[in-house]
């Protein structure tokens, strides 16, 4: 017991406390000055960028701002260990950890560089002549980020002396089973490629297909998110959407109004003809209507009414503004018919006794 106690005291007495304090001090110096150093370094980089206009290179350097700050911590730890007498190169674990940390920091910077809002993506958008809200940019960004993560992961494994070739070969052996299991995922991925390359719509467009109608919010590798007019989000697989006929209502240059007005059959020819002429004159001269699309005609003899065909396009495609123009015209049509003494008939509802009995039986069964 006394021998153990004496050994402990001897170890504490002979321990290099001063070297330890120096190592900790060195580490904290790197920790304190990392932010100041990077701040002034990137200020110099921005100054040079304004003179050389090398925006892509500048953005690459700025993408490494956060990784560089962490790099100072890594370097500080290594210098501190060296000052304490620990040779990192002689320790396999420490050497692998430092190598892996450098790889991760490099991947982190590249991940930032290919972000959707980065200069590289802005340069790509300019070269491809894409709109600001085009979905190809985030799609490319997601692919590049995935590649950066995959390469970083494989390189980190290599730094720990993991047999990457064997790992990839193992993936190859299971590739067939994986492909069979991931058929839908692959089909959805290529469906997304089709949607982006053919450009049937862009983010924010109002579209309709056999499966959904609403506003496009986002497109991912697997699916497209669409917000319906009930404010619900519908996630449609890209495979499904790419194989359907898609109507892009946001691409309308004008919006159609199409209906018929039934008037009483007691209306004389003179009254009906004058009413049609006045309605046609009204709509053609309306500021919210595309005048060369107007068609106003006495259309047909219905069972209990004379039908006036109303057809025109509004200049606005906005849903609310379209209703405002339509309402304004409808009120003025009502004034014209009132002035002419023409009565507007209610729609005729045909009562189906068999349908009525079927609905009663269905209600009673429920």
C-alpha positions as CSV (number, residue, x, y, z in Angstrom):
1,X,0.0,0.0,0.0
2,X,2.8,2.4,1.0
3,X,4.6,1.5,-2.2
4,X,1.6,2.4,-4.4
5,X,1.1,5.7,-2.6
6,X,4.8,6.5,-3.0
7,X,4.7,5.8,-6.7
8,X,1.6,8.0,-7.1
9,X,3.3,10.9,-5.3
10,X,6.5,10.4,-7.4
11,X,4.4,10.4,-10.7
12,X,2.6,13.6,-9.7
13,X,5.9,15.2,-8.6
14,X,7.8,14.3,-11.8
15,X,4.9,15.1,-14.2
16,X,5.7,17.9,-16.6
17,X,3.1,20.4,-15.4
18,X,4.9,23.3,-17.0
19,X,4.9,21.6,-20.4
20,X,1.2,20.8,-20.0
21,X,0.4,24.4,-19.2
22,X,2.4,25.6,-22.2
23,X,0.5,23.2,-24.5
24,X,-2.8,24.4,-23.1
25,X,-1.7,28.0,-23.6
26,X,-0.7,27.3,-27.2
27,X,-4.1,25.7,-27.9
28,X,-6.0,28.7,-26.4
29,X,-3.8,31.2,-28.4
30,X,-5.0,29.4,-31.6
31,X,-8.5,29.4,-30.3
32,X,-8.6,33.1,-29.5
33,X,-6.9,34.3,-32.7
34,X,-8.7,32.0,-35.2
35,X,-11.6,34.4,-35.6
36,X,-9.5,37.5,-35.8
37,X,-7.1,36.0,-38.3
38,X,-9.9,34.7,-40.6
39,X,-11.8,38.0,-40.3
40,X,-8.8,40.1,-41.6
41,X,-7.8,37.4,-44.1
42,X,-11.2,37.4,-45.7
43,X,-11.3,41.2,-45.7
44,X,-8.1,41.1,-47.8
45,X,-9.6,38.5,-50.0
46,X,-12.7,40.6,-50.6
47,X,-10.5,43.6,-51.4
48,X,-8.5,41.7,-54.0
49,X,-11.8,40.3,-55.4
50,X,-13.1,43.8,-56.2
51,X,-9.9,44.5,-58.1
52,X,-9.6,41.2,-60.0
53,X,-13.3,40.4,-60.4
54,X,-12.5,36.7,-59.8
55,X,-15.9,36.1,-58.2
56,X,-15.8,32.3,-58.6
57,X,-12.5,32.0,-56.8
58,X,-13.5,34.5,-54.2
59,X,-16.7,32.5,-53.5
60,X,-14.6,29.4,-53.2
61,X,-12.4,31.0,-50.6
62,X,-15.4,32.5,-48.7
63,X,-17.0,29.0,-48.6
64,X,-14.0,27.9,-46.5
65,X,-14.5,30.7,-43.9
66,X,-16.1,28.4,-41.3
67,X,-13.9,25.4,-42.1
68,X,-10.8,27.5,-41.9
69,X,-11.8,28.6,-38.4
70,X,-12.2,25.0,-37.4
71,X,-8.8,24.3,-39.1
72,X,-7.2,26.7,-36.7
73,X,-8.5,24.5,-33.8
74,X,-7.1,21.4,-35.4
75,X,-3.7,22.9,-36.1
76,X,-3.7,24.3,-32.5
77,X,-4.4,20.9,-31.1
78,X,-1.6,19.4,-33.2
79,X,1.0,22.1,-32.2
80,X,0.0,21.8,-28.5
81,X,0.5,18.0,-28.6
82,X,3.8,18.4,-30.3
83,X,4.9,21.0,-27.7
84,X,4.0,18.4,-25.0
85,X,6.2,15.9,-26.7
86,X,3.5,13.8,-28.5
87,X,4.6,13.0,-32.0
88,X,1.3,12.7,-33.9
89,X,3.0,10.9,-36.8
90,X,4.0,8.1,-34.6
91,X,0.4,7.5,-33.4
92,X,-1.7,5.8,-36.0
93,X,-5.0,6.8,-34.3
94,X,-4.0,10.5,-34.0
95,X,-2.6,10.6,-37.5
96,X,-5.7,9.2,-39.0
97,X,-7.9,11.5,-36.9
98,X,-6.0,14.6,-38.2
99,X,-6.1,13.3,-41.8
100,X,-9.9,12.7,-41.5
101,X,-10.5,16.1,-40.0
102,X,-8.7,17.8,-42.9
103,X,-10.8,15.8,-45.4
104,X,-14.0,16.7,-43.7
105,X,-13.1,20.4,-43.6
106,X,-12.3,20.3,-47.3
107,X,-15.6,18.6,-48.0
108,X,-17.4,21.1,-45.8
109,X,-16.0,24.0,-47.9
110,X,-17.0,22.4,-51.2
111,X,-20.5,21.7,-49.8
112,X,-20.9,25.4,-49.1
113,X,-19.5,26.3,-52.5
114,X,-22.1,24.4,-54.5
115,X,-25.0,25.7,-52.4
116,X,-28.2,26.9,-54.2
117,X,-27.5,30.6,-53.4
118,X,-23.7,30.5,-54.0
119,X,-21.9,32.3,-56.8
120,X,-21.1,29.0,-58.6
121,X,-24.8,28.3,-58.9
122,X,-25.5,31.9,-60.0
123,X,-22.8,31.5,-62.7
124,X,-24.4,28.2,-63.8
125,X,-27.8,29.9,-63.9
126,X,-26.4,32.7,-66.1
127,X,-24.7,30.4,-68.5
128,X,-27.9,28.2,-68.9
129,X,-30.0,31.4,-69.1
130,X,-32.4,30.2,-66.4
131,X,-35.0,32.2,-64.4
132,X,-34.4,32.9,-60.7
133,X,-37.2,30.5,-59.7
134,X,-36.2,27.7,-62.1
135,X,-36.0,24.4,-60.3
136,X,-32.9,23.2,-62.2
137,X,-30.5,25.1,-59.9
138,X,-31.6,23.6,-56.6
139,X,-31.7,20.2,-58.3
140,X,-28.1,20.5,-59.6
141,X,-27.0,21.8,-56.2
142,X,-28.5,18.8,-54.4
143,X,-26.7,16.4,-56.8
144,X,-23.4,18.1,-56.4
145,X,-23.8,18.2,-52.6
146,X,-24.6,14.5,-52.6
147,X,-21.4,13.8,-54.6
148,X,-19.3,15.9,-52.2
149,X,-20.7,14.0,-49.2
150,X,-20.1,10.7,-50.9
151,X,-16.5,11.5,-51.9
152,X,-15.8,12.9,-48.4
153,X,-17.1,9.8,-46.8
154,X,-15.0,7.5,-49.0
155,X,-11.9,9.5,-48.5
156,X,-12.4,9.5,-44.7
157,X,-12.7,5.7,-44.8
158,X,-9.4,5.6,-46.8
159,X,-7.7,7.8,-44.1
160,X,-8.6,5.1,-41.5
161,X,-7.0,2.5,-43.8
162,X,-10.4,0.9,-44.6
163,X,-10.3,-1.1,-47.8
164,X,-12.4,1.2,-50.0
165,X,-12.0,-1.1,-53.0
166,X,-13.4,-4.0,-51.0
167,X,-16.2,-1.7,-49.8
168,X,-17.1,-0.7,-53.4
169,X,-16.8,-4.3,-54.5
170,X,-19.2,-5.3,-51.8
171,X,-21.7,-2.6,-53.0
172,X,-21.2,-4.0,-56.5
173,X,-22.2,-7.5,-55.4
174,X,-25.3,-6.2,-53.9
175,X,-26.0,-3.9,-56.7
176,X,-28.5,-6.1,-58.5
177,X,-30.6,-6.6,-55.4
178,X,-30.4,-2.9,-54.6
179,X,-31.4,-2.0,-58.2
180,X,-34.4,-4.3,-58.1
181,X,-35.5,-2.9,-54.7
182,X,-34.9,0.7,-55.8
183,X,-36.7,0.5,-59.2
184,X,-39.3,3.1,-58.1
185,X,-36.7,5.4,-56.7
186,X,-34.6,5.3,-59.9
187,X,-37.8,5.8,-62.0
188,X,-38.7,8.8,-59.9
189,X,-35.2,10.2,-60.2
190,X,-35.3,10.1,-64.0
191,X,-38.8,11.4,-63.9
192,X,-37.4,14.4,-62.1
193,X,-34.8,14.8,-64.8
194,X,-37.5,14.7,-67.5
195,X,-39.5,17.4,-65.6
196,X,-36.5,19.7,-65.2
197,X,-35.2,19.3,-68.8
198,X,-38.5,19.6,-70.5
199,X,-39.5,22.5,-68.2
200,X,-43.3,22.0,-68.3
201,X,-43.5,24.2,-65.2
202,X,-41.4,26.1,-62.6
203,X,-41.7,26.8,-58.9
204,X,-44.8,28.9,-58.2
205,X,-46.7,27.8,-61.3
206,X,-50.4,26.7,-61.1
207,X,-50.6,23.3,-62.8
208,X,-53.1,20.6,-63.1
209,X,-52.8,16.9,-64.1
210,X,-54.8,13.7,-63.7
211,X,-53.6,13.3,-60.1
212,X,-53.3,16.8,-58.7
213,X,-54.0,20.5,-59.1
214,X,-52.3,23.3,-57.3
215,X,-49.1,25.5,-57.0
216,X,-45.7,23.9,-57.4
217,X,-43.6,24.4,-54.2
218,X,-40.5,22.2,-54.7
219,X,-39.0,19.3,-56.6
220,X,-36.7,16.7,-55.1
221,X,-34.9,13.6,-56.3
222,X,-38.0,11.5,-55.7
223,X,-41.1,13.7,-55.9
224,X,-42.7,17.1,-56.5
225,X,-44.5,19.0,-53.8
226,X,-47.7,20.8,-54.9
227,X,-49.9,22.9,-52.6
228,X,-53.5,22.5,-53.5
229,X,-56.2,25.2,-53.3
230,X,-57.3,23.7,-50.0
231,X,-53.9,24.6,-48.6
232,X,-52.8,21.0,-48.4
233,X,-49.4,19.8,-49.7
234,X,-49.6,16.8,-52.1
235,X,-46.3,14.9,-52.7
236,X,-46.5,13.4,-56.2
237,X,-43.8,10.9,-57.3
238,X,-41.9,12.3,-60.3
239,X,-42.5,9.0,-62.2
240,X,-46.3,9.6,-62.0
241,X,-46.1,13.3,-62.8
242,X,-43.7,12.9,-65.8
243,X,-46.1,10.4,-67.4
244,X,-49.2,12.6,-67.1
245,X,-50.5,15.4,-69.3
246,X,-49.8,18.6,-67.4
247,X,-51.7,21.8,-67.9
248,X,-49.7,24.9,-66.8
249,X,-52.4,27.5,-66.1
250,X,-49.7,30.1,-65.2
251,X,-48.7,30.2,-68.8
252,X,-52.0,31.7,-69.9
253,X,-51.7,35.1,-71.6
254,X,-55.5,35.7,-71.1
255,X,-58.4,34.0,-69.3
256,X,-61.6,32.7,-70.8
257,X,-65.2,33.4,-69.8
258,X,-67.8,31.1,-71.4
259,X,-71.5,30.7,-70.5
260,X,-75.0,31.2,-71.8
261,X,-77.9,33.3,-70.6
262,X,-81.4,31.9,-71.0
263,X,-84.1,34.6,-71.5
264,X,-87.9,34.2,-71.6
265,X,-89.6,33.1,-74.8
266,X,-92.0,36.0,-74.6
267,X,-89.1,38.2,-75.7
268,X,-89.7,39.6,-79.2
269,X,-87.1,39.4,-82.0
270,X,-86.5,43.2,-81.8
271,X,-85.9,43.1,-78.0
272,X,-83.7,40.0,-78.3
273,X,-81.7,41.4,-81.2
274,X,-81.2,44.8,-79.5
275,X,-80.1,43.1,-76.3
276,X,-77.5,41.0,-78.0
277,X,-76.1,44.0,-79.9
278,X,-75.9,46.1,-76.6
279,X,-74.2,43.2,-74.8
280,X,-71.7,42.7,-77.6
281,X,-71.0,46.5,-77.7
282,X,-70.5,46.5,-73.9
283,X,-68.0,43.6,-73.7
284,X,-66.0,44.7,-76.8
285,X,-65.5,48.1,-75.3
286,X,-64.6,46.9,-71.8
287,X,-61.1,47.8,-70.8
288,X,-60.5,44.4,-69.1
289,X,-61.4,42.3,-72.2
290,X,-59.4,41.3,-75.2
291,X,-61.7,42.8,-77.8
292,X,-60.9,40.5,-80.7
293,X,-61.9,37.4,-78.7
294,X,-65.5,38.5,-78.0
295,X,-68.4,36.3,-79.4
296,X,-71.9,37.3,-78.4
297,X,-74.7,35.5,-80.3
298,X,-78.3,34.4,-80.1
299,X,-77.3,30.7,-79.8
300,X,-80.2,28.3,-79.6
301,X,-83.9,27.7,-79.0
302,X,-84.0,25.8,-75.7
303,X,-87.0,24.0,-74.3
304,X,-88.3,27.0,-72.5
305,X,-85.8,29.8,-73.2
306,X,-83.8,31.6,-75.9
307,X,-80.1,31.2,-75.1
308,X,-77.6,34.0,-75.6
309,X,-74.0,32.7,-76.0
310,X,-71.4,34.8,-74.1
311,X,-67.7,34.1,-74.9
312,X,-64.7,36.4,-74.3
313,X,-61.2,36.5,-72.7
314,X,-60.0,38.8,-70.0
315,X,-56.6,40.5,-70.1
316,X,-55.8,39.4,-66.6
317,X,-55.1,35.8,-65.6
318,X,-55.4,36.4,-61.9
319,X,-58.2,34.4,-60.3
320,X,-59.5,37.3,-58.2
321,X,-59.2,40.0,-60.9
322,X,-60.8,37.7,-63.5
323,X,-63.8,37.4,-61.2
324,X,-63.9,41.2,-60.7
325,X,-64.0,41.8,-64.5
326,X,-66.6,39.1,-65.0
327,X,-68.8,40.4,-62.1
328,X,-68.6,44.0,-63.5
329,X,-69.7,42.8,-66.9
330,X,-72.5,40.6,-65.5
331,X,-74.0,43.6,-63.6
332,X,-74.0,45.7,-66.8
333,X,-75.5,42.8,-68.8
334,X,-78.2,42.7,-66.1
335,X,-78.9,46.4,-66.5
336,X,-79.2,46.0,-70.3
337,X,-81.7,43.1,-70.1
338,X,-83.7,45.1,-67.5
339,X,-83.8,48.2,-69.7
340,X,-84.9,46.0,-72.7
341,X,-87.6,44.3,-70.6
342,X,-86.0,40.9,-71.1
343,X,-86.4,38.4,-68.2
344,X,-83.7,36.0,-67.3
345,X,-84.8,32.5,-66.5
346,X,-83.6,30.2,-63.7
347,X,-81.9,27.0,-64.8
348,X,-84.4,24.2,-65.3
349,X,-84.0,21.3,-62.8
350,X,-85.3,18.0,-64.1
351,X,-86.5,15.8,-61.2
352,X,-85.4,12.2,-61.6
353,X,-87.7,10.0,-59.5
354,X,-85.5,6.9,-59.8
355,X,-82.4,8.9,-58.8
356,X,-84.3,10.3,-55.8
357,X,-85.4,6.8,-54.7
358,X,-81.8,5.6,-55.0
359,X,-80.5,8.4,-52.9
360,X,-83.1,7.7,-50.2
361,X,-82.2,4.0,-50.1
362,X,-78.5,4.9,-49.8
363,X,-79.1,7.3,-47.0
364,X,-81.2,4.7,-45.1
365,X,-78.6,2.0,-45.5
366,X,-75.9,4.3,-44.0
